[in-house]
Amino acid sequence: MRTSHVGSFPLPYSLENVERVLRDLAELELDIAPYPQMRSFVEIYIEPLISAGIVEKRGDLYISTLEALDISRVPQPRIPEAEHSINIVKRYGLEFKGLRAPVTGPFTLASRIYVGDPSLGLSATALARPNIVREFFVPYVARFVEYLQSLGYNYVFLDEPILGIVVGKKRVLFGYSENDIVTALDTILSVLNRAEGGIHVCGALSPKLFEILCSVPRARYINIEFHDSRQNLDIVSRELLERYDKILAPGVVSSRNPAIESVDEIRSLINRVREVASDRVDLVSADCGFAGLREALPSCEECYAIAIEKLRRIVKAVRSLDVD
């Protein structure tokens, strides 16, 4: 088993902090390091649309129109922290087994852009227009995936927290079929020819959503949380993992609670995951990124120290299990 991280850290955004995080991750010997996200995982991928005049930011809201969401108007993708991370790894010879690019997925991006009255909630967002997701957001995200692979990232994960809301136990919202979701995610990952693909969804999943994720042909890794959502142990199907040849990438420490888990607790949870997934477990991480720690404590430095210690203990737990 190898260790990894979903992406975010509770530090102010700067390229100096990107370097700091990467050097710390190398020191604690994390196997697969992400480019560190300190800006919002939504902001990173919507900012180019704002610069191109496709989306307008009004306060905390992102506003657009169906006419403005035209893929021909989208500029070439660029993520400064992703490029800087590659340069830092090369400059200092940081020894990771691979690099991970977290990419906010089309459904989650669409859920944050209003094309109608914001007081109507999700139904006023682009998410409620499946044709817009298919024709604009899927090719838009695919451009970022291709760009990040070209930079040298070995693993590209689509982050889709909104799918936990869209896909329930019995039905799927906004008229999507299960195949619509599978096709959208697979179309994006189909641009990969050197890197491996994965999907990250935080929170509690329905059995239906777990099967949908497993059904995405080019998604090798399914990254879901188990520490704060123990009920996910009940929806994991070894039969589905084997049928679709998937690897479960489990979150085993809380990404929101500042209490630091013991190595024994982490080992125990990993073993419970292995009981339901057998040997199809890799890229062990926290439940999600650590940006949520900012809501628990006022000090960014204290939050960051907690995040690093949680990752350090994940590394210790995984290594001790591999020795056993």
Order of alpha helices (4+ residues) and beta strands (2+ residues): alpha-beta-alpha-beta-beta-alpha-beta-alpha-beta-alpha-beta-alpha-alpha-beta-alpha-beta-alpha-beta-alpha-alpha
